[in-house]
């Protein structure tokens, strides 16, 4: 697999990219409103999710609601698992 950047970001890196406090990212992850992978007590965020979120915001020309988007994706996954 060839990539031009990281596959995952740390919470601190995502917070810096989004210009928010790391606590905000942690709260969103714990509320299941932000995509993340938990490895023991540590969270990492897929770089693709951050890029996709930025691209969606740019395409829409407006504000995207990450919690709503994540909830929609969760429902979509649940429907396909049935």
C-alpha positions in Angstrom: 0.0 0.0 0.0 1.4 3.3 -1.1 0.3 6.6 0.6 1.5 10.2 0.5 0.7 10.7 4.1 -0.4 9.0 7.3 -3.1 6.5 7.3 -4.2 7.5 10.8 -4.0 10.7 12.8 -3.7 11.1 16.6 -6.4 13.0 18.4 -3.9 15.8 18.9 -3.1 16.0 15.2 -6.8 16.1 14.3 -7.4 18.8 16.8 -4.6 20.8 15.3 -5.9 20.3 11.8 -9.5 21.3 12.8 -8.2 24.1 15.0 -10.1 22.8 18.0 -9.1 21.6 21.4 -8.3 17.9 21.8 -11.0 17.6 24.4 -13.6 18.6 21.7 -12.4 15.7 19.5 -12.4 13.3 22.4 -16.0 14.3 23.4 -17.1 13.8 19.7 -15.5 10.4 19.6 -17.1 9.3 22.9 -20.5 10.6 21.7 -20.0 8.4 18.6 -20.1 11.5 16.5 -16.6 11.3 15.0 -15.0 8.3 13.3 -12.2 6.7 15.3 -10.4 3.4 16.0 -9.8 2.5 19.6 -6.6 0.7 20.4 -6.7 -0.2 24.1 -7.1 3.3 25.7 -5.9 5.3 22.7 -7.9 6.6 19.8 -6.7 7.2 16.3 -8.7 8.8 13.5 -8.5 7.6 9.9 -6.9 10.2 7.7 -9.5 9.4 5.0 -12.3 10.4 7.3 -10.7 13.8 7.9 -10.1 14.3 4.2 -13.6 13.2 3.3 -15.1 15.6 5.8 -13.1 18.5 4.5 -14.0 17.6 0.9 -17.7 17.3 1.8 -17.7 20.7 3.4 -15.9 22.3 0.4 -18.4 20.7 -2.0 -21.5 21.7 -0.1 -20.3 25.2 0.3 -21.8 25.2 3.8 -21.6 23.7 7.2 -21.7 19.9 7.6 -23.1 18.3 10.7 -20.6 15.6 11.5 -22.8 14.0 14.2 -25.7 13.7 11.7 -23.4 12.3 9.0 -21.9 9.8 11.4 -25.4 8.7 12.6 -26.5 8.3 9.0 -23.5 6.1 8.2 -24.1 4.0 11.3 -27.7 3.4 10.3 -26.6 2.5 6.8 -24.1 -0.1 8.2 -26.7 -1.5 10.5 -29.1 -1.9 7.6 -26.5 -3.8 5.5 -25.7 -6.1 8.4 -29.2 -7.4 8.6 
